[in-house]
Amino acid sequence: MGLEEEIEELREEIAETPYNKSTEGHIGRLKAKLAEKKEKLENQSSSGGGHGYAVEKTGDATVALVGFPSVGKSTLINALTNAESETGEYEFTTLDVNPGMLKHRGANIQILDVPGLIEGAASGRGGGQEVLSVVRTADLVVFVLSVFEIDQYERLSEELYKNKIRLDTEPASVSITKSHTGGLQVTVSDSVSMETETIKDVLREHGYVNAEVTVRGDPSIDELIDAIMDNRVYLPSIVSVNKADLIDQDYLPTVKEDLREYDIDPEEAIFISAEEEKGLDGLKERIWEELGLIRVYMDKPGRGVDYEEPLVLPPGSTVEDACLDIGGDEFLDRFRFGRVSGPSAKHDDQQVGLEHELEDEDELRIITRK
């Protein structure tokens, strides 16, 4: 029996097994076996090589536009950026990843128009694995849906999930330290509802014999497996609904109901028309909010505060991160202290060290050794 047949058998057995406390351990073992076999099959498939999409990440953050063919991604990236992506009313117009740069609020945000996904992409259909590998490197996923085909969201999400992309969630809190003896020592917080023996069963299926394991929160079996395998990517996402200019107002309630059916809040979705360039300001703002980038205005000696070209950093960045961005380790070695005014400061010109966490629109002056 080949791997594909074994995978299908495991899927069928999982689907046919009712989930309850008495079957939890059995299902855990089955799902762990399934994850391992799928990983093995994917490694076999990718070992043959093939053409990938090499896209150099540039700018302050990277956003991937994800959608089925001919949903309007190429038109959208042309409207948002300086890219020149071929457009057409037929499938697979974009045959390669096309990057463009969105300049917004002082930041340079790379937008990737990836080839249109199709069902079966995660298993390699239509070059889907190469496409999905590009999505994994992004900082944010923007779904581009047709206003007439909201059900595309479910199919796209499934393809991303199959390729180890987890959207709008955090990894489960699971800590594993291998040891030489003692078997599996599992410690769980009060909130964990999974049986300790189930956790051990899943760990054994992944080859753990001796280890100290701590589990917090209340992960599902799938989330536990994700944490153990440690090769998942966790990304935020937003939903844009394109071609909104083509619908009548009396059809709008139907669209909103379709969105709710797939657990998308209609108030959170961004309605746009890439063709008519409508709703794009709202989309740009939403991208900015989700990325959480912070702008730091540098106080430059003899020139004052530069408000025109801020230093743009990821959320949670510190003064140390700012130093490294400006001049690398050499500049960092010369650091004496910083002075911050703005949202993160207790008062203007607060003296701070490298560990001080910066916030959006802070003003920063760095004092260095000669």
C-alpha positions, 0 to 999 in steps of 0.5 A: 500500500502506498502512502496516498492510500495509507493517508486516505485510510487514516482520514476515513477512520478518523471521520468514522470514529465518534469523538469522546473521552474514550476515543480521544487517545485513539483519534490523537494517535490516528491524527499524529500518524496522518500528519507524519505520513502527509509530511513524508509524502510532501517531502517525496513530492518536493524532492523531485525539484521543479520550478519555484518562485524566487521572490526577494523580500524587500521593503518594511513588510510583505503582503500576499494577495491570495485568490482564485484565477481571474478574481482581479488580483492583477488589476488590484496590485496595479491599482495599489502599487507601481507594479505592471501585472498583465490582466485579462478575463481568462484563467492563469493570466499571472504565471509568475509571482509579480511584486509591487511596492505600496507606499503608505504612511511612510512605509514601503509595503511589498505586495505580491500578486501570486498566481491564482490558486486552484483546488488541490494546490497544496498537493501540487496541482497547478504549481500550487506548492510553489505558490503557497511557499511564497505565501508562507514568507509573507507578513499578511494574507489578503484574500481577494474574493469575487463578490459573486463567489464568496464560497471561494474563501472556504476553499482558499483557506483549506488550501492554505491550511493543508500547506501548514499556514495557520490564519488568525491564531497563535501557536499552542503553548507547548514546551518540549525538552528531550531527556535521556531517561524518565519517559514522558513527563507531562505537566498541564495547566488547569485549563487543558481539557485533553487527557494527559495520556492522549498527549503522551500518545500523540508525542509517542507517534512523533517519536518522543520517548523521554521528554519533559513536556508542558502544555498550557491553554486548551489546545485541540489535538490538531493544535497539539500536533501543529506545536509538536511538528513546529513547521507551521506558519502563523499569519494574520489575514483580511478579506477583500471583496472585489467587483463590488461595483457590479452588484445592485444595492438589493443584492448586498444583503445576500453578499453579507449573509454569504460572508457570515456563512463563512464566519466573516464579519461583513463589517470587517470585510473590505468592499472594493472595485480594483477596476474602478479603484474604489475602496482602495484607501480603506484597504490600504488603511486596513493593511496598515492596521493589521501589519502593526508597523511603527514609525519612529521619527529620528532626531538627527544631529544638526538637522532636527526631527525627520518627519518625512522619512521615518524609520519603519519597524515591526511591532514590539521593536525596541531601541536596540532594533532601531540601532541595528536597523540604522547601522548594524552591530557597529552602531549598536556598540557605540550606543550610550543612551537614547532620548524618546518623546511620544507615545512610549515615553513617560515624559518628553526627552525621556532617557532610555536604554536599549530595551525600551519598547517603541510605539508608533510616531515616537521621536528618538534621538540616539546618543553614541560614543565618539 
